[in-house]
């Protein structure tokens, strides 16, 4: 059974809301990708939420450009999962793919109208 921590940000007020999802509530997110929109009125969130990212149980971040729900070592120069050191530096980092699976622990989203 999937279990997620959903963090929904409201861009108008600048505040975030945290919800613990278990069982049937959490199964709504299984299989979604970064950028997908889902209606969450059934679990008490007004409006639609756009999935913007997340992380797995070990803390590895999700990246939109890595396909699937697997962990991959990718060569990064900037973006999610990488903090730049010096100019021109590249590093191979372990990140999670863009699909939400049961290994995902935290799902981030933005409220859209």
C-alpha positions in Angstrom: 0.0 0.0 0.0 1.5 3.4 -1.0 2.0 6.0 1.6 2.9 9.6 0.7 3.4 12.9 2.4 1.7 15.5 0.1 2.9 19.1 0.3 0.6 21.6 -1.5 1.8 25.2 -2.1 -0.6 28.0 -2.7 1.1 30.6 -4.9 -1.4 33.3 -4.0 -0.8 33.2 -0.2 2.7 31.8 -0.3 1.8 29.1 2.3 2.1 25.3 2.2 -0.1 22.6 3.6 1.0 19.1 4.5 -1.2 16.0 4.2 -0.5 12.4 5.1 -2.0 10.1 2.4 -2.5 6.3 3.0 -4.2 3.6 1.1 -6.9 4.6 -1.3 -6.1 8.3 -1.0 -2.5 7.7 -1.9 -3.3 5.5 -4.9 -4.6 8.6 -6.7 -0.9 9.6 -7.2 0.6 6.3 -8.2 1.6 6.4 -11.8 1.4 10.2 -12.2 4.4 12.1 -13.7 5.9 15.5 -12.9 3.7 18.1 -14.6 0.4 16.1 -14.4 -2.6 17.8 -12.8 -5.0 15.9 -10.5 -8.3 17.0 -8.7 -8.0 16.4 -5.0 -11.5 17.5 -3.8 -12.0 13.9 -2.6 -9.3 14.2 0.1 -10.2 17.7 1.3 -8.0 20.0 -0.9 -10.0 22.6 -2.9 -9.0 22.9 -6.5 -6.5 21.0 -8.7 -2.9 20.3 -7.9 0.0 20.2 -10.4 2.7 17.7 -9.4 6.1 19.6 -9.3 8.4 17.0 -7.9 9.2 14.9 -4.8 11.7 12.6 -3.2 12.0 8.9 -2.3 12.4 7.3 1.1 16.2 7.7 1.0 16.0 11.4 0.0 16.9 11.2 -3.7 15.0 13.9 -5.6 12.8 13.4 -8.6 13.8 14.9 -11.9 11.5 15.7 -14.8 14.1 14.7 -17.5 14.7 11.2 -16.2 12.0 8.8 -17.5 10.3 6.2 -15.4 10.3 5.6 -11.7 13.8 4.2 -11.3 17.0 5.5 -9.8 19.6 6.6 -12.3 23.0 8.1 -12.2 23.0 11.1 -14.5 25.6 13.6 -15.5 24.4 17.0 -14.1 25.6 20.6 -14.6 22.7 22.4 -12.9 19.1 21.9 -11.7 17.4 19.6 -9.2 19.7 17.4 -7.2 22.9 19.3 -7.9 24.5 22.3 -6.2 27.1 23.9 -8.4 30.7 24.2 -7.2 32.8 26.0 -9.8 31.9 27.1 -13.3 31.9 24.3 -15.9 31.9 21.5 -13.3 29.9 18.4 -14.0 29.0 15.5 -11.6 27.3 12.2 -11.9 24.5 12.1 -9.3 21.9 9.6 -8.3 18.3 10.8 -8.9 14.8 9.3 -9.1 12.8 9.4 -12.3 9.7 11.5 -13.1 7.0 8.9 -12.3 5.5 8.4 -8.8 5.9 4.9 -7.6 5.6 3.2 -4.2 9.2 4.1 -3.4 8.3 7.8 -3.4 7.9 9.3 0.1 7.2 13.0 -0.5 5.1 14.5 -3.3 5.3 18.3 -4.0 2.5 20.1 -5.7 1.2 23.6 -6.6 -2.4 24.6 -6.3 -3.8 25.6 -9.7 -7.3 27.1 -10.4 
